[in-house]
Structure formats: structure tokens, C-alpha cells
Amino acid sequence: MKKKEDSKVPEFQSLEKEREYWESHGPLAEGHEGRINRSKPSQKRSSYLAVRLTGEELTQLRDIAARSGVGPSTFARLLLTSVIRERENLPKRVLTLDELKEMLLSSLSEEMKASMIKLSSETSVGQPPTMLILDPQNMRQAEKLTWQMLIAFLRTLGFQVVTPEQEKRREIEGNRGARI
């Protein structure tokens, strides 16, 4: 009979010591030879995954699970398995707020950037600016800039945007009306 390795996890004096332990002994440690646990059709769930949560996170998980009529472990497993099944639909890349800001700014023309700076300097309050006070004239300008920014952003995402001023829109609407 195969002798089972001693797999007892030691007591840790600090989170730092625990982190060091798992970096050298965990499944991502260099040289670790893991194995895939394949379940048999009649096998019950027997693999475990420990997830560290703050007290507040655990309380929220328990509350959400209770509202769903299941225990927190079951709820967490349902979430994880649904993400695993849908992994192809997950975003390929997550953008930081700074990356999104840079992407938006790079999609704008210099004229549009100058208009935005002018509008914000004319209507901003506070140092640093924390509020814009818009009168009816500024509102029209802000609405126009907002639409221009949205169109520029959608184009960076690969959408073809057709505006009312463009001839192509009349053509598309004519074809759409013919299909109805």
C-alpha cells in the first residue's frame, strides 16, 4: 500500500510567513508536480479550494447565499463553476482606469481636446476643479462634445458609426424601411 505523504499544514505566526510557505510549497511553486483530479460520474465532490476573505466579504457572501437559499460554499461553487463554463465570454483584458482614460483621450482629435479644456476651464469650480456649472449655452456645447467623444470611443472599439449628417445613414435607413 502506498504511504501517504505528511500533508499537515504548519501553524503560521504571521500572514507573511504563510505567504512565504505557500510560495514555496503551493501548486504554483517552481518544480511542483501537480495532478489533475478527475471526477468519476458517481464521485462526490472531494477537492477543496481555500479562499481567503475578509470578515466583511464573508458576511456579504453568507447574506447573498442565504437570499439565494443555499449555503455560502454552495453559492461560491456555483459562481466559480459558472465562470469556468463561460470562460470564453470573459473579457480578454481588463483595462485600468488610467488605460481607459488614455484610450479615450487618444481617440479624440486635438480640436475636440481643446474644446473640452476650454469648456472645463470656463465652467469649473474649485481648486482642483471638482464641479462644472453649465448654463444653457454650455450645456449645448457639453452635449455636442459628449456625443463626439462617444462616437470617437465607439470607433476605437471597431464600430462603424453613422451620423445623421452622413449620406450613408439615409441609404441605410432607406434599406431598413424597405425590409419592414
Summary of the structure (lengths in Angstrom):
residues: 180
radius of gyration: 27.8
end to end distance: 74.8
largest distance: 85.0
contacts: 302
relative contact order: 0.04
helix: 56%
strand: 2%
